[in-house]
Amino acid sequence: MSIKTDLLIVGAGPFGLSMSAYAKHLNIDYIIVGRPMEFWKNNMPAGMRLRSGPDRHLDPLSEHTLIKFLQLKNINSHNASPLPIKLYLGYTEWFRKGKKIDPINEYIARLDYQSDCEYRFIAHLESGDVIEARFVILAIGFGYFKNIPENLIANLPDEKYSHTADFTEFSGLKSKNCIIVGGRQSAFESALLIKEAGAKKIYIVHRHKTPKFTQSDWSWVTPLLGRMIEQPDYYLKLSEQDKDDINKRFWQEGRLKLESWLKSVEKNKDIDIYEETNITWVDITREGQIKAALGDGAELTADHLIFATGYKVNIANLPFLNTGNILDRLQTNNGFPKLRFNFESSIEGLYFTSLTATSDFGAFFGFTVSCNASSVIIGNAIAQAISKS
Ligand SMILES: Cc1cc2nc3c(=O)[nH]c(=O)nc-3n(C[C@H](O)[C@H](O)[C@H](O)COP(=O)(O)OP(=O)(O)OC[C@H]3O[C@@H](n4cnc5c(N)ncnc54)[C@H](O)[C@@H]3O)c2cc1C
């Protein structure tokens, strides 16, 4: 089957769903492809609680808000913080159905560009179906960019280590020991959940000081995004110093602080924190135990090594770009696509958002707080381009 559309949205996570709602509002003919909220369902622990509060919703029109969903469920939003992931997934499904968004529930296997055609993008789906589109938005999130330090896994069999995104079910660690590399939110939240699942001993190791367990202040991000909606080149035109200051502030709130409800990690006698040190080598014993040496001389023994080492964008990791002809033409900077005004890449009609837009538009585009700004800025730009053509 071959279909033509004005806009192809790739990804059905928070950014793709929000974008679809806005495209529908603008009467843009669109198709969305992706598995609804797949990353949140499969790559985050079922017991996770969100960092973002009930005020963060996906609706650029502010109709299907999270607070409204909670009200319909008779849940007081003050009692819903921190928000359990199950409740958030309930919200996103209610949002999707309320907005009548029906993603094609599969993957794009290959994306190509042809400059001399009206429908200049050709997407081949895994099923063999083909979509021809005039504009494409890639909202593919974090999943392709897992960061694992190569030097620490050189001596380990695959089954002895995991990235947090691939380790969301913890019953296998019952009565066992594990080492968690990393010292931000996911390291500490994983430690608590793993302990709750019955692990014996957990060691958390990080190079930096342990962040403070205190409330982050995100109040300044919403006005900033509001400025960007009013004036889409606002952030791009800021001086490098101003951008650095904004990203530094984001870092201080997001990375130097941990949610206060994680504080019990510090008091748990079965969780040891090794701060301001690093793992210098890792090996496996004949009995199948992991041995890890730390820079400060300590040595740890465990059954499993978990990397809470975050994500590093490299656009060449996207399999559907690798198989097509786009990567050769796409301008990049340090692994990120170079984006200009309105999130458009160096290929006309191809837009990137979410984590892949953080280099040019700020670190907050890695979080759902930016969904609505992303949808409005990109949606308006595409609607204008369609009306001119
Ligand atoms: C552990 C963890 C906790 C987090 N907690 C929070 C939080 O509390 N609050 C917050 O605001 N943010 C949080 N974030 C960040 C949040 O995950 C991202 O902001 C958000 O998921 C990005 O949304 P997205 O729509 O870009 O992509 P994702 O949610 O990652 O979804 C990706 C989509 O792309 C689809 N896809 C992938 N490949 C293809 C393909 N080839 N073809 C078609 N579709 C494809 C998938 O099926 C999926 O639908 C957290 C991140 C992590 C890792």
The ligand as a MOL file (V3000), in Angstrom:
LIG
                    3D

  0  0  0     0  0            999 V3000
M  V30 BEGIN CTAB
M  V30 COUNTS 53 58 0 0 0
M  V30 BEGIN ATOM
M  V30 1 C 14.1010 7.3320 33.1260 0
M  V30 2 C 13.5040 8.5760 32.5000 0
M  V30 3 C 12.5780 9.3050 33.2100 0
M  V30 4 C 12.0160 10.4580 32.6590 0
M  V30 5 N 11.1210 11.1750 33.3950 0
M  V30 6 C 10.5740 12.2820 32.8710 0
M  V30 7 C 9.6310 13.0450 33.6250 0
M  V30 8 O 9.2890 12.7440 34.7550 0
M  V30 9 N 9.1010 14.1500 33.0350 0
M  V30 10 C 9.4580 14.5430 31.7610 0
M  V30 11 O 8.9560 15.5700 31.2850 0
M  V30 12 N 10.3580 13.8580 31.0430 0
M  V30 13 C 10.9120 12.7360 31.5700 0
M  V30 14 N 11.8310 12.0330 30.8450 0
M  V30 15 C 12.1460 12.4940 29.4850 0
M  V30 16 C 11.0720 11.9130 28.5390 0
M  V30 17 O 11.2300 10.5460 28.4590 0
M  V30 18 C 11.1770 12.5390 27.1800 0
M  V30 19 O 10.9930 13.9180 27.2840 0
M  V30 20 C 10.0700 12.0540 26.2360 0
M  V30 21 O 9.7920 10.6960 26.3390 0
M  V30 22 C 10.4840 12.3530 24.8270 0
M  V30 23 O 9.3380 12.1120 24.0750 0
M  V30 24 P 9.3770 11.7420 22.5600 0
M  V30 25 O 7.9530 11.8390 22.1120 0
M  V30 26 O 10.3790 12.5020 21.8300 0
M  V30 27 O 9.8980 10.2150 22.4720 0
M  V30 28 P 9.6400 8.8840 23.2540 0
M  V30 29 O 8.7190 9.0220 24.3920 0
M  V30 30 O 10.9670 8.2830 23.5120 0
M  V30 31 O 8.9000 8.0090 22.1500 0
M  V30 32 C 9.5610 7.6140 20.9620 0
M  V30 33 C 8.5270 7.2230 19.9530 0
M  V30 34 O 9.1930 6.9850 18.7180 0
M  V30 35 C 8.6990 5.7690 18.1730 0
M  V30 36 N 9.7040 5.2550 17.2500 0
M  V30 37 C 10.9700 4.8960 17.5110 0
M  V30 38 N 11.5530 4.4520 16.3810 0
M  V30 39 C 10.6430 4.5630 15.3940 0
M  V30 40 C 10.6490 4.2790 14.0220 0
M  V30 41 N 11.7140 3.7710 13.4050 0
M  V30 42 N 9.5120 4.5050 13.3180 0
M  V30 43 C 8.4090 5.0380 13.9090 0
M  V30 44 N 8.3630 5.3200 15.2120 0
M  V30 45 C 9.4630 5.0880 15.9410 0
M  V30 46 C 8.4010 4.9050 19.3600 0
M  V30 47 O 7.5440 3.8270 19.0270 0
M  V30 48 C 7.7580 5.9380 20.2880 0
M  V30 49 O 6.4210 6.0840 19.9560 0
M  V30 50 C 12.4040 10.8810 31.3690 0
M  V30 51 C 13.3460 10.1390 30.6460 0
M  V30 52 C 13.8850 9.0000 31.2020 0
M  V30 53 C 14.9090 8.2350 30.4120 0
M  V30 END ATOM
M  V30 BEGIN BOND
M  V30 1 1 1 2
M  V30 2 1 2 3
M  V30 3 2 2 52
M  V30 4 2 3 4
M  V30 5 1 4 5
M  V30 6 1 4 50
M  V30 7 2 5 6
M  V30 8 1 6 7
M  V30 9 1 6 13
M  V30 10 2 7 8
M  V30 11 1 7 9
M  V30 12 1 9 10
M  V30 13 2 10 11
M  V30 14 1 10 12
M  V30 15 2 12 13
M  V30 16 1 13 14
M  V30 17 1 14 15
M  V30 18 1 14 50
M  V30 19 1 15 16
M  V30 20 1 16 17
M  V30 21 1 16 18
M  V30 22 1 18 19
M  V30 23 1 18 20
M  V30 24 1 20 21
M  V30 25 1 20 22
M  V30 26 1 22 23
M  V30 27 1 23 24
M  V30 28 2 24 25
M  V30 29 1 24 26
M  V30 30 1 24 27
M  V30 31 1 27 28
M  V30 32 2 28 29
M  V30 33 1 28 30
M  V30 34 1 28 31
M  V30 35 1 31 32
M  V30 36 1 32 33
M  V30 37 1 33 34
M  V30 38 1 33 48
M  V30 39 1 34 35
M  V30 40 1 35 36
M  V30 41 1 35 46
M  V30 42 1 36 37
M  V30 43 1 36 45
M  V30 44 2 37 38
M  V30 45 1 38 39
M  V30 46 1 39 40
M  V30 47 2 39 45
M  V30 48 1 40 41
M  V30 49 2 40 42
M  V30 50 1 42 43
M  V30 51 2 43 44
M  V30 52 1 44 45
M  V30 53 1 46 47
M  V30 54 1 46 48
M  V30 55 1 48 49
M  V30 56 2 50 51
M  V30 57 1 51 52
M  V30 58 1 52 53
M  V30 END BOND
M  V30 END CTAB
M  END
